[in-house]
Amino acid sequence: MVAGNINIKNKIEYVDIDKILMEKFLTRHHYDDEKINLLAESIKNFGVLQPVKLRKFNKNYELISGKRRVLAAKKAGLLKVPAIVLDVRFDMAAAIAIAENQQREELYLLDSAESYMDFIRRRGLTYSEMAELIGVTVNEVSEKVKILQMPKKIRELISVYDLTKEQIDAAMILEDEKEITKLLTEAAKKGYSSEKILQTAKKILEEKRIRKQVVKDVKIFVNTINQAVEMITNSGKYASSQRNENEHFIEYIIKIEK
């Protein structure tokens, strides 16, 4: 576990916000402005209740976790924030940033997947080693990475609409990219839950199954007509069929000699 390798200074320090460098261990790229504003109002009333985590970097500090608190504190007019300074290497600081967000489940889905893959590549870790390091299952790591392998349009929807893994999984039973994209767009705009998405996806699959069955039945019907005409013709009587088709229906005109 990560915690076993961390040396945390006992006291909480109050650090100048202007000395905090926030981008190096950034695991989150999307922030809800409304939530930042609400947090800023809370900080005005109660202060920053939970220290951010930093590591010393020359005369400044690198932010490991707590960017929302720093942004909100700055918006609230604070000059300093309470902080715990960790004595850790770069890679360990990155792992802590991922692990803390994992525990709080506060990362956007795509951000989380990208942070996992970036750390795995930088450290040359297996999924098993990554899972052990941040305290999750191997399957969780694998599922996160799979998100980055999804088609570009689906990844864009995940990013734009902040879709959850449960919502994505529900839509993925469709398999067809265009159908998945259409359903997720509709779901995001109408606020569908994962259960509603799954219900809608199953309905789409059932409608497709019925259409396929209808097409199959029509083919059987057409073959039956052709075979009947051929049998009558072979018996020595005149018989013919004329097929007319448009976007709405198929019409057959059958002529049989009396």
Contacts in CASP RR format, 6 or more apart in sequence:
PFRMAT RR
TARGET T0000
AUTHOR 0000-0000-0000
METHOD contacts of the structure
MODEL  1
MVAGNINIKNKIEYVDIDKILMEKFLTRHHYDDEKINLLAESIKNFGVLQ
PVKLRKFNKNYELISGKRRVLAAKKAGLLKVPAIVLDVRFDMAAAIAIAE
NQQREELYLLDSAESYMDFIRRRGLTYSEMAELIGVTVNEVSEKVKILQM
PKKIRELISVYDLTKEQIDAAMILEDEKEITKLLTEAAKKGYSSEKILQT
AKKILEEKRIRKQVVKDVKIFVNTINQAVEMITNSGKYASSQRNENEHFI
EYIIKIEK
1 132 0 8 1.000
1 133 0 8 1.000
1 135 0 8 1.000
2 92 0 8 1.000
2 95 0 8 1.000
2 96 0 8 1.000
2 99 0 8 1.000
2 133 0 8 1.000
2 134 0 8 1.000
2 135 0 8 1.000
5 88 0 8 1.000
5 92 0 8 1.000
6 86 0 8 1.000
6 88 0 8 1.000
6 92 0 8 1.000
6 96 0 8 1.000
7 86 0 8 1.000
7 87 0 8 1.000
7 88 0 8 1.000
8 84 0 8 1.000
8 86 0 8 1.000
8 87 0 8 1.000
9 84 0 8 1.000
9 85 0 8 1.000
9 86 0 8 1.000
9 87 0 8 1.000
12 51 0 8 1.000
12 82 0 8 1.000
12 83 0 8 1.000
12 84 0 8 1.000
13 82 0 8 1.000
13 83 0 8 1.000
13 84 0 8 1.000
13 85 0 8 1.000
14 80 0 8 1.000
14 81 0 8 1.000
14 82 0 8 1.000
14 83 0 8 1.000
15 54 0 8 1.000
15 61 0 8 1.000
15 80 0 8 1.000
15 81 0 8 1.000
15 83 0 8 1.000
15 85 0 8 1.000
16 79 0 8 1.000
16 80 0 8 1.000
17 70 0 8 1.000
17 73 0 8 1.000
17 74 0 8 1.000
17 78 0 8 1.000
17 79 0 8 1.000
17 80 0 8 1.000
17 81 0 8 1.000
18 79 0 8 1.000
19 59 0 8 1.000
19 60 0 8 1.000
19 61 0 8 1.000
20 52 0 8 1.000
20 54 0 8 1.000
20 60 0 8 1.000
20 61 0 8 1.000
20 62 0 8 1.000
20 63 0 8 1.000
20 70 0 8 1.000
20 81 0 8 1.000
21 57 0 8 1.000
21 60 0 8 1.000
21 61 0 8 1.000
21 62 0 8 1.000
21 63 0 8 1.000
22 63 0 8 1.000
22 67 0 8 1.000
22 70 0 8 1.000
24 62 0 8 1.000
24 63 0 8 1.000
25 62 0 8 1.000
25 63 0 8 1.000
25 64 0 8 1.000
25 65 0 8 1.000
25 93 0 8 1.000
25 94 0 8 1.000
25 97 0 8 1.000
26 67 0 8 1.000
26 97 0 8 1.000
27 97 0 8 1.000
27 98 0 8 1.000
27 101 0 8 1.000
27 107 0 8 1.000
27 111 0 8 1.000
27 112 0 8 1.000
27 115 0 8 1.000
28 67 0 8 1.000
28 101 0 8 1.000
28 106 0 8 1.000
28 107 0 8 1.000
28 108 0 8 1.000
28 111 0 8 1.000
29 108 0 8 1.000
29 111 0 8 1.000
29 114 0 8 1.000
30 108 0 8 1.000
30 111 0 8 1.000
30 159 0 8 1.000
30 162 0 8 1.000
31 67 0 8 1.000
31 68 0 8 1.000
31 71 0 8 1.000
35 68 0 8 1.000
36 68 0 8 1.000
36 71 0 8 1.000
36 72 0 8 1.000
36 75 0 8 1.000
37 72 0 8 1.000
37 75 0 8 1.000
39 68 0 8 1.000
39 69 0 8 1.000
39 72 0 8 1.000
40 72 0 8 1.000
40 73 0 8 1.000
40 75 0 8 1.000
40 76 0 8 1.000
41 76 0 8 1.000
42 72 0 8 1.000
43 69 0 8 1.000
43 72 0 8 1.000
43 73 0 8 1.000
43 76 0 8 1.000
43 78 0 8 1.000
44 76 0 8 1.000
47 73 0 8 1.000
47 76 0 8 1.000
47 78 0 8 1.000
48 69 0 8 1.000
48 73 0 8 1.000
48 78 0 8 1.000
48 81 0 8 1.000
48 82 0 8 1.000
50 69 0 8 1.000
51 81 0 8 1.000
51 82 0 8 1.000
51 83 0 8 1.000
51 84 0 8 1.000
52 63 0 8 1.000
52 64 0 8 1.000
52 65 0 8 1.000
52 66 0 8 1.000
52 67 0 8 1.000
52 69 0 8 1.000
52 70 0 8 1.000
52 81 0 8 1.000
52 82 0 8 1.000
52 83 0 8 1.000
52 84 0 8 1.000
53 63 0 8 1.000
53 64 0 8 1.000
53 65 0 8 1.000
53 66 0 8 1.000
53 83 0 8 1.000
53 84 0 8 1.000
53 86 0 8 1.000
53 96 0 8 1.000
53 100 0 8 1.000
54 61 0 8 1.000
54 62 0 8 1.000
54 63 0 8 1.000
54 64 0 8 1.000
54 83 0 8 1.000
54 84 0 8 1.000
54 85 0 8 1.000
54 86 0 8 1.000
55 61 0 8 1.000
55 62 0 8 1.000
55 64 0 8 1.000
55 85 0 8 1.000
55 86 0 8 1.000
55 87 0 8 1.000
55 88 0 8 1.000
55 93 0 8 1.000
56 62 0 8 1.000
56 85 0 8 1.000
56 87 0 8 1.000
61 83 0 8 1.000
61 85 0 8 1.000
62 93 0 8 1.000
63 70 0 8 1.000
64 86 0 8 1.000
64 88 0 8 1.000
64 93 0 8 1.000
64 96 0 8 1.000
64 97 0 8 1.000
64 100 0 8 1.000
65 96 0 8 1.000
65 97 0 8 1.000
65 100 0 8 1.000
65 101 0 8 1.000
68 106 0 8 1.000
69 81 0 8 1.000
70 81 0 8 1.000
73 81 0 8 1.000
86 93 0 8 1.000
86 96 0 8 1.000
88 96 0 8 1.000
91 119 0 8 1.000
91 122 0 8 1.000
91 123 0 8 1.000
94 119 0 8 1.000
94 122 0 8 1.000
95 119 0 8 1.000
95 133 0 8 1.000
95 134 0 8 1.000
97 115 0 8 1.000
98 115 0 8 1.000
98 116 0 8 1.000
98 119 0 8 1.000
98 134 0 8 1.000
99 133 0 8 1.000
99 134 0 8 1.000
99 135 0 8 1.000
101 107 0 8 1.000
101 112 0 8 1.000
101 115 0 8 1.000
102 112 0 8 1.000
102 134 0 8 1.000
102 135 0 8 1.000
102 136 0 8 1.000
107 115 0 8 1.000
108 158 0 8 1.000
108 159 0 8 1.000
108 162 0 8 1.000
109 147 0 8 1.000
109 158 0 8 1.000
109 162 0 8 1.000
109 163 0 8 1.000
109 164 0 8 1.000
109 165 0 8 1.000
109 168 0 8 1.000
110 147 0 8 1.000
110 148 0 8 1.000
110 155 0 8 1.000
110 158 0 8 1.000
110 159 0 8 1.000
112 144 0 8 1.000
113 144 0 8 1.000
113 145 0 8 1.000
113 147 0 8 1.000
113 148 0 8 1.000
114 148 0 8 1.000
116 130 0 8 1.000
116 141 0 8 1.000
116 144 0 8 1.000
116 145 0 8 1.000
117 144 0 8 1.000
117 145 0 8 1.000
117 148 0 8 1.000
119 125 0 8 1.000
119 130 0 8 1.000
120 127 0 8 1.000
120 130 0 8 1.000
120 141 0 8 1.000
120 145 0 8 1.000
123 129 0 8 1.000
125 133 0 8 1.000
127 138 0 8 1.000
127 141 0 8 1.000
127 142 0 8 1.000
127 145 0 8 1.000
128 138 0 8 1.000
130 141 0 8 1.000
131 137 0 8 1.000
131 138 0 8 1.000
131 140 0 8 1.000
131 141 0 8 1.000
143 165 0 8 1.000
147 155 0 8 1.000
147 158 0 8 1.000
147 165 0 8 1.000
147 168 0 8 1.000
148 155 0 8 1.000
150 158 0 8 1.000
150 168 0 8 1.000
151 177 0 8 1.000
151 181 0 8 1.000
153 177 0 8 1.000
153 181 0 8 1.000
154 168 0 8 1.000
154 177 0 8 1.000
154 180 0 8 1.000
154 181 0 8 1.000
154 184 0 8 1.000
157 163 0 8 1.000
157 181 0 8 1.000
157 184 0 8 1.000
157 185 0 8 1.000
157 188 0 8 1.000
158 168 0 8 1.000
160 188 0 8 1.000
161 184 0 8 1.000
161 188 0 8 1.000
163 184 0 8 1.000
163 187 0 8 1.000
163 188 0 8 1.000
164 194 0 8 1.000
166 194 0 8 1.000
167 184 0 8 1.000
167 187 0 8 1.000
167 192 0 8 1.000
167 193 0 8 1.000
167 194 0 8 1.000
167 197 0 8 1.000
168 184 0 8 1.000
169 194 0 8 1.000
170 194 0 8 1.000
170 195 0 8 1.000
170 197 0 8 1.000
170 198 0 8 1.000
170 201 0 8 1.000
171 180 0 8 1.000
171 183 0 8 1.000
171 184 0 8 1.000
171 187 0 8 1.000
171 197 0 8 1.000
171 201 0 8 1.000
172 180 0 8 1.000
173 198 0 8 1.000
173 201 0 8 1.000
173 202 0 8 1.000
173 205 0 8 1.000
174 180 0 8 1.000
174 183 0 8 1.000
174 201 0 8 1.000
174 204 0 8 1.000
174 205 0 8 1.000
179 204 0 8 1.000
183 197 0 8 1.000
183 200 0 8 1.000
183 201 0 8 1.000
183 204 0 8 1.000
184 197 0 8 1.000
186 192 0 8 1.000
186 200 0 8 1.000
187 196 0 8 1.000
187 197 0 8 1.000
187 200 0 8 1.000
192 200 0 8 1.000
218 250 0 8 1.000
222 243 0 8 1.000
222 250 0 8 1.000
222 252 0 8 1.000
225 241 0 8 1.000
225 252 0 8 1.000
225 254 0 8 1.000
226 241 0 8 1.000
228 239 0 8 1.000
229 239 0 8 1.000
229 240 0 8 1.000
229 241 0 8 1.000
229 254 0 8 1.000
232 239 0 8 1.000
232 256 0 8 1.000
233 239 0 8 1.000
237 256 0 8 1.000
237 257 0 8 1.000
238 255 0 8 1.000
238 256 0 8 1.000
238 257 0 8 1.000
239 254 0 8 1.000
239 255 0 8 1.000
239 256 0 8 1.000
239 257 0 8 1.000
240 254 0 8 1.000
240 255 0 8 1.000
241 252 0 8 1.000
241 253 0 8 1.000
241 254 0 8 1.000
241 255 0 8 1.000
242 252 0 8 1.000
242 253 0 8 1.000
242 254 0 8 1.000
242 255 0 8 1.000
243 250 0 8 1.000
243 251 0 8 1.000
243 252 0 8 1.000
244 250 0 8 1.000
244 251 0 8 1.000
244 252 0 8 1.000
244 253 0 8 1.000
245 251 0 8 1.000
END
